């Protein structure tokens, strides 16, 4: 979330914040940087152990008495200039000297949170020295505050993930746990989330005016402590500079992501146009093939008709030839019979002549 600088609309000064306890009560207007700024997130939690403790109790559903101690094991020098704007601001915490907690604020979707969070969780868990028993491994917890929805098809305000059997959901181990707080879907907070004030913390993180912040902070002492710490950090010029650096980094990142999105949109548009051209080309080919098939069918039908006519003509000619041969055979038979008859007559005539001559 883009925050504004405090020099116009925020009614406080560094001097007033440090010397007059009531300055926070009179603050109004825009908050320069709220806790969605990962540097402000780090500054508040590192500066105020009570806020850190209250937030962890809320997130892990623990009573205050159950949390004896929380200690940040990777503190930074607040306000010190950082040349590398991409440096990590995740917070490593050890609770009760037994549970390792990694916390991180992430407002931009870098499309790698699943793998990144698992990697951080495994690094936290892998703390045994050589020779130590595996049973001495301390539970590791990773808590991510995201200002976007991790899984669009399964939106959830506060989600927890463990190693389980995928068939019967039997937990494999309680030593590895991932929590995700979706700051963009506070509307999905359950009754349990509200009972432990997790939705109040999320609203406090995202508050953009001092009036809104103070209204949320009035709900319990830890929220109020967090709001007052935000006020004190906002009064520190060096802290504001570092927050501004982070905002500029994320703004550059968003601009880069927007350019990538525009490029991807152009590629997608070109792909759609190409696919449309391809469909048109395929349609023309299909129409051409259909016409070819139709012409071929008509041609084959014409050939078949001609072949049928030719076959009929040949059959007629062959039948005529057979009829002619039959007639010719009959004629030959008739002629032979006539010749035979003539030969008998000639013989009979010769016989009669011979008898006649003998009678004379």
Steps between C-alpha positions, in 0.01 A plus 500: 500500500647835400535728801547877507769704674403667826603859431155613385208319658641342817471710811817418690869573507800293615545737794137480604502121472802464722420761765123503531320175563170649389614575143381160383147576621490816287645345185272522198505462126694249292748257652826543309584129503292228658610149589446362151830676436741221590751743653234650730387145577856412600555827691186468713549135590871536565453814711210380713524150645153531651349553155695203364380286786138608463503434126648151546248415774221605268628310197584180687189509722706515816417650838734771625627272777607239244752735340781555748742661259533600134832610355590616150814314399581702187467867606611778267625850578183701450541816293833395356520552124470183297661500157339178392128577486426133449638400840283264702284645776351176627510471879642194674360449849564240767209452739548352846842385383328212325301611194658665194274748324565676170273795414488696175291777345454465123275741309596411143436164340833377369338168405746307717348513849425128533857391429650799680304448822577127504869576450502750789312253720746220428796728567351595836444136590846388395673631815652183649871485553700192410443226753170633634204264520224563248255509789671822610381676185289801590163558329513753215220734400481728197244783499446695181297821480395535136305787346370273227323165477738207476253252350222673308287188494522463879495850655548502877587775748711291739620162378725241665688219328669191647650173383207257480399169346315593182260205538383515860638844605706349782763753607853384424669750730420813700852630459441677168215749457427765240254783564377747239310819587327643191478873574288549188222271629435616855132463408548120519612505866329223697353530849816331630720754319299779660509339845881509489503854348688386190266706279565803727875466446442477126281813506766678708771403250295646214368813671574809287394781737581570862128520579447149363809372678395639838151356467644151435762542773234570761398132496787368717829602659722321245334671205529835677868433571553418131322818386706719734818330378403570139457865603844511662667330204325737260650793692853375430644655183738211440225240538282695256787513252545126519125447461506731200786300351291186535199672344715613208637149463151351494380776269784418261408136536134575428600709196715213382219254561258731318733514200528123511121478523463737205754297304320177592170662403650602163636149454160359592328739259743406223444134583124544476533687171734231371257230611215691334703527177579131533133418551409710195771325301382161623142596417601598146695175466197310629274680252748429221527136602122479521469644147770262376319211667170615353652538150671164538173340602319660206781392268494147639124490465529620137770238432288235668200603289707488182650168599149373568381620160808351336444173684138497384609576142763227513244259645257591223766452234609171652136389514456601138814306411369197687165532321683529166715198577186310596330596175816413309516163671134439423561606140798266474296216643213574260735525203667172592160333533401635157829380349447159658145494363628600155758225516234244586288624213790472258571149616132410463497649149804301399343188638178560313693566181697186546187294551340659199792409276499145623134469413550591145 
